């Protein structure tokens, strides 16, 4: 399969960075699994554009495959492992800023806006 290069797709360097964190591809029920890279590219397309799963272009594979792999990886912690590894790499390279701001502004609402009974 040739790798389609698009604006929502992983580069070779990006994919190599996360490939070892992905589950081993074991086809279930005798089927042939879609490659992880193709599926991740489809998931990225869906996440970045906000389209419904059914509207992801078919070049990424069946939408049900994308959805099932996305939810399976959410449940088994694959996405969390990828995020933690990428964050650690970026931090080690000095690419993260850990300074943040918190705003504690309080806005008072009228008593009726808070659900108080009318007519007291």
Backbone as numpy.savetxt, mean C-alpha at the origin, in Angstrom:
# Nx Ny Nz CAx CAy CAz Cx Cy Cz
7.63 -12.85 -19.74 6.78 -11.67 -19.74 7.67 -10.42 -19.74
7.38 -9.49 -20.57 8.14 -8.24 -20.57 7.59 -7.34 -19.48
8.46 -6.58 -18.89 8.07 -5.68 -17.80 7.58 -4.38 -18.40
6.34 -4.04 -18.08 5.76 -2.80 -18.54 6.26 -1.68 -17.64
6.76 -0.64 -18.22 7.26 0.47 -17.42 6.27 1.61 -17.48
5.73 1.96 -16.34 4.76 3.04 -16.28 5.00 3.89 -15.06
4.24 4.95 -14.95 4.51 5.88 -13.86 4.11 5.35 -12.49
3.29 4.32 -12.43 2.88 3.75 -11.14 3.64 2.48 -10.81
4.65 2.16 -11.57 5.32 0.87 -11.43 6.70 0.97 -10.81
7.08 -0.09 -10.12 8.38 -0.14 -9.47 9.50 -0.21 -10.50
10.58 0.49 -10.20 11.77 0.35 -11.03 12.47 -0.94 -10.61
13.46 -1.35 -11.38 14.22 -2.55 -11.04 14.88 -2.40 -9.67
15.47 -1.25 -9.41 16.13 -1.00 -8.13 15.13 -1.08 -6.97
13.97 -0.48 -7.14 12.94 -0.52 -6.09 12.47 -1.94 -5.82
12.25 -2.70 -6.89 11.78 -4.07 -6.70 12.83 -4.93 -6.01
14.08 -4.80 -6.40 15.16 -5.58 -5.78 15.23 -5.27 -4.29
14.95 -4.02 -3.93 15.00 -3.59 -2.54 13.98 -4.32 -1.67
12.82 -4.70 -2.23 11.78 -5.34 -1.43 11.58 -6.82 -1.73
12.19 -7.33 -2.79 11.93 -8.71 -3.25 12.15 -9.75 -2.16
13.19 -9.59 -1.36 13.47 -10.58 -0.32 12.47 -10.54 0.83
11.67 -9.50 0.91 10.68 -9.36 1.98 9.33 -9.96 1.60
9.18 -10.36 0.35 7.91 -10.89 -0.13 7.82 -12.39 0.16
6.60 -12.89 0.38 6.43 -14.32 0.64 6.90 -15.16 -0.56
7.29 -16.38 -0.27 7.68 -17.32 -1.32 6.45 -17.61 -2.17
6.64 -17.65 -3.48 5.51 -17.91 -4.37 5.25 -19.41 -4.45
4.17 -19.85 -3.79 3.74 -21.24 -3.84 2.33 -21.27 -4.44
2.19 -21.72 -5.67 0.85 -21.78 -6.26 -0.07 -22.65 -5.43
-1.28 -22.20 -5.25 -2.27 -22.97 -4.51 -3.28 -23.55 -5.49
-3.76 -24.71 -5.19 -4.74 -25.43 -6.03 -4.22 -25.63 -7.44
-2.92 -25.82 -7.59 -2.36 -26.15 -8.89 -2.28 -25.01 -9.87
-2.70 -23.81 -9.46 -2.68 -22.69 -10.39 -1.30 -22.06 -10.51
-1.13 -21.24 -11.50 0.12 -20.51 -11.70 -0.05 -19.11 -11.14
0.81 -18.74 -10.22 0.71 -17.43 -9.60 1.21 -16.34 -10.51
0.58 -15.19 -10.43 1.11 -13.99 -11.10 2.36 -13.59 -10.36
3.32 -13.06 -11.08 4.55 -12.60 -10.45 4.27 -11.49 -9.45
5.03 -11.50 -8.37 4.84 -10.48 -7.34 4.98 -9.07 -7.91
5.94 -8.87 -8.79 6.18 -7.52 -9.31 4.97 -7.01 -10.08
4.39 -7.84 -10.92 3.20 -7.45 -11.68 2.05 -7.11 -10.74
1.86 -7.92 -9.73 0.77 -7.69 -8.78 1.01 -6.42 -7.97
2.23 -6.23 -7.49 2.53 -5.01 -6.73 2.31 -3.78 -7.59
2.71 -3.83 -8.85 2.47 -2.70 -9.74 0.98 -2.41 -9.88
0.16 -3.45 -9.95 -1.29 -3.27 -10.01 -1.84 -2.66 -8.74
-1.33 -3.14 -7.60 -1.76 -2.59 -6.32 -1.36 -1.12 -6.21
-0.14 -0.81 -6.63 0.31 0.59 -6.61 -0.57 1.46 -7.50
-0.94 0.94 -8.68 -1.82 1.70 -9.57 -3.13 2.02 -8.85
-3.70 1.01 -8.22 -4.99 1.18 -7.54 -4.87 2.17 -6.38
-3.82 2.02 -5.57 -3.65 2.89 -4.40 -3.39 4.33 -4.81
-2.57 4.52 -5.82 -2.20 5.89 -6.22 -3.30 6.60 -7.00
-4.13 5.86 -7.72 -5.19 6.50 -8.51 -6.52 6.53 -7.78
-6.74 5.59 -6.86 -8.00 5.54 -6.13 -9.13 4.87 -6.88
-8.84 4.21 -8.00 -9.89 3.54 -8.76 -10.38 2.32 -7.99
-11.61 1.87 -8.23 -12.06 0.62 -7.63 -11.19 -0.54 -8.14
-11.11 -1.61 -7.34 -10.30 -2.77 -7.73 -10.68 -3.26 -9.12
-11.96 -3.29 -9.43 -12.43 -3.81 -10.73 -11.94 -2.98 -11.91
-11.52 -1.75 -11.66 -11.10 -0.86 -12.74 -9.59 -0.79 -12.95
-8.84 -1.61 -12.23 -7.39 -1.65 -12.44 -7.15 -2.28 -13.82
-6.27 -1.70 -14.64 -6.04 -2.24 -16.00 -5.65 -3.72 -15.97
-6.13 -4.44 -16.95 -5.93 -5.89 -17.01 -4.47 -6.29 -17.20
-3.60 -5.36 -17.60 -2.18 -5.71 -17.78 -1.53 -6.13 -16.45
-2.19 -5.79 -15.33 -1.68 -6.18 -14.02 -2.22 -7.52 -13.55
-3.12 -8.09 -14.31 -3.73 -9.36 -13.93 -5.16 -9.14 -13.47
-5.84 -10.23 -13.13 -7.23 -10.12 -12.67 -7.33 -9.30 -11.38
-8.33 -8.47 -11.29 -8.48 -7.60 -10.13 -8.63 -8.40 -8.84
-9.26 -9.58 -8.92 -9.42 -10.41 -7.71 -8.07 -10.88 -7.19
-7.16 -11.18 -8.09 -5.81 -11.58 -7.68 -5.13 -10.45 -6.93
-5.24 -9.24 -7.48 -4.62 -8.07 -6.83 -5.21 -7.86 -5.44
-6.54 -7.90 -5.38 -7.21 -7.66 -4.11 -6.85 -8.72 -3.08
-6.88 -9.99 -3.49 -6.57 -11.08 -2.55 -5.14 -10.99 -2.04
-4.20 -10.71 -2.93 -2.80 -10.61 -2.51 -2.61 -9.40 -1.58
-3.27 -8.29 -1.92 -3.19 -7.09 -1.08 -3.69 -7.40 0.33
-4.86 -8.01 0.47 -5.42 -8.29 1.79 -4.62 -9.37 2.52
-4.16 -10.38 1.81 -3.35 -11.44 2.44 -2.09 -10.84 3.04
-1.43 -9.97 2.27 -0.19 -9.36 2.76 -0.45 -8.38 3.89
-1.61 -7.77 3.90 -1.96 -6.89 5.03 -2.11 -7.74 6.29
-2.80 -8.87 6.17 -3.06 -9.73 7.32 -1.80 -10.43 7.83
-0.91 -10.83 6.94 0.28 -11.58 7.38 1.47 -10.68 7.73
1.32 -9.37 7.60 2.36 -8.44 8.00 3.40 -8.12 6.94
3.19 -8.58 5.71 4.15 -8.32 4.64 4.31 -6.82 4.40
3.21 -6.09 4.32 3.30 -4.64 4.08 4.04 -3.95 5.22
3.78 -4.38 6.46 4.45 -3.77 7.61 5.96 -4.03 7.56
6.36 -5.24 7.15 7.79 -5.55 7.04 8.45 -4.70 5.96
7.76 -4.54 4.84 8.30 -3.72 3.75 8.46 -2.28 4.22
7.43 -1.75 4.86 7.49 -0.37 5.35 8.63 -0.19 6.34
8.77 -1.11 7.29 9.82 -1.00 8.30 11.21 -1.05 7.67
11.40 -1.95 6.70 12.71 -2.08 6.05 13.05 -0.83 5.23
12.08 -0.32 4.48 12.33 0.88 3.68 12.59 2.09 4.57
11.86 2.17 5.67 12.07 3.27 6.61 13.46 3.18 7.24
13.88 1.98 7.62 15.21 1.80 8.21 16.31 2.16 7.21
16.13 1.75 5.95 17.12 2.09 4.91 17.20 3.60 4.71
16.04 4.24 4.64 16.01 5.69 4.43 16.61 6.43 5.63
16.34 5.94 6.83 16.89 6.56 8.03 18.41 6.41 8.06
18.91 5.23 7.72 20.35 4.99 7.70 21.05 5.88 6.67
20.35 6.18 5.59 20.91 7.04 4.54 20.71 8.53 4.84
20.08 8.83 5.97 19.86 10.23 6.34 18.78 10.91 5.52
17.85 10.13 5.00 16.81 10.69 4.14 15.50 10.97 4.87
15.45 10.71 6.17 14.24 10.97 6.94 14.46 12.10 7.92
13.43 12.88 8.11 13.44 13.92 9.14 12.50 13.45 10.23
13.01 13.36 11.44 12.21 12.87 12.55 11.62 14.00 13.38
11.75 15.23 12.92 11.19 16.37 13.63 9.75 16.56 13.19
8.87 16.70 14.14 7.47 16.88 13.79 6.87 17.98 14.64
5.69 18.39 14.26 4.96 19.42 15.00 3.60 18.87 15.39
3.17 19.27 16.57 1.82 18.91 17.01 1.08 20.21 17.30
-0.13 20.29 16.84 -0.95 21.48 17.06 -2.04 21.11 18.06
-2.11 21.83 19.14 -3.11 21.52 20.16 -4.21 22.57 20.21
-4.53 23.14 19.06 -5.56 24.16 19.00 -6.90 23.56 19.43
-7.64 24.33 20.21 -8.96 23.89 20.65 -9.99 24.83 20.05
-10.98 24.26 19.45 -12.07 25.05 18.88 -13.33 24.69 19.64
-13.89 25.70 20.30 -15.11 25.45 21.07 -16.32 25.54 20.15
-17.21 24.61 20.35 -18.44 24.59 19.55 -19.61 25.05 20.42
-20.62 25.57 19.78 -21.84 25.96 20.48 -22.45 24.70 21.08
-23.15 24.84 22.22 -23.70 23.67 22.90 -24.63 22.86 22.00
-25.33 23.49 21.11 -26.23 22.75 20.24 -25.47 21.94 19.20
-24.30 22.40 18.86 -23.48 21.66 17.90 -22.94 20.37 18.53
-22.89 20.33 19.85 -22.36 19.18 20.55 -23.44 18.17 20.92
-24.65 18.38 20.49 -25.72 17.41 20.73 -26.53 17.66 21.99
-26.41 18.85 22.58 -27.18 19.15 23.79 -28.67 19.24 23.45
-29.50 18.98 24.44 -30.94 19.04 24.21 -31.37 20.48 23.99
-32.27 20.66 23.07 -32.78 22.01 22.81 -33.84 22.37 23.85
-33.87 23.61 24.19 -34.91 24.08 25.11 -34.60 23.80 26.57
-33.39 23.33 26.86 -32.82 23.17 28.16 -33.56 22.43 29.15
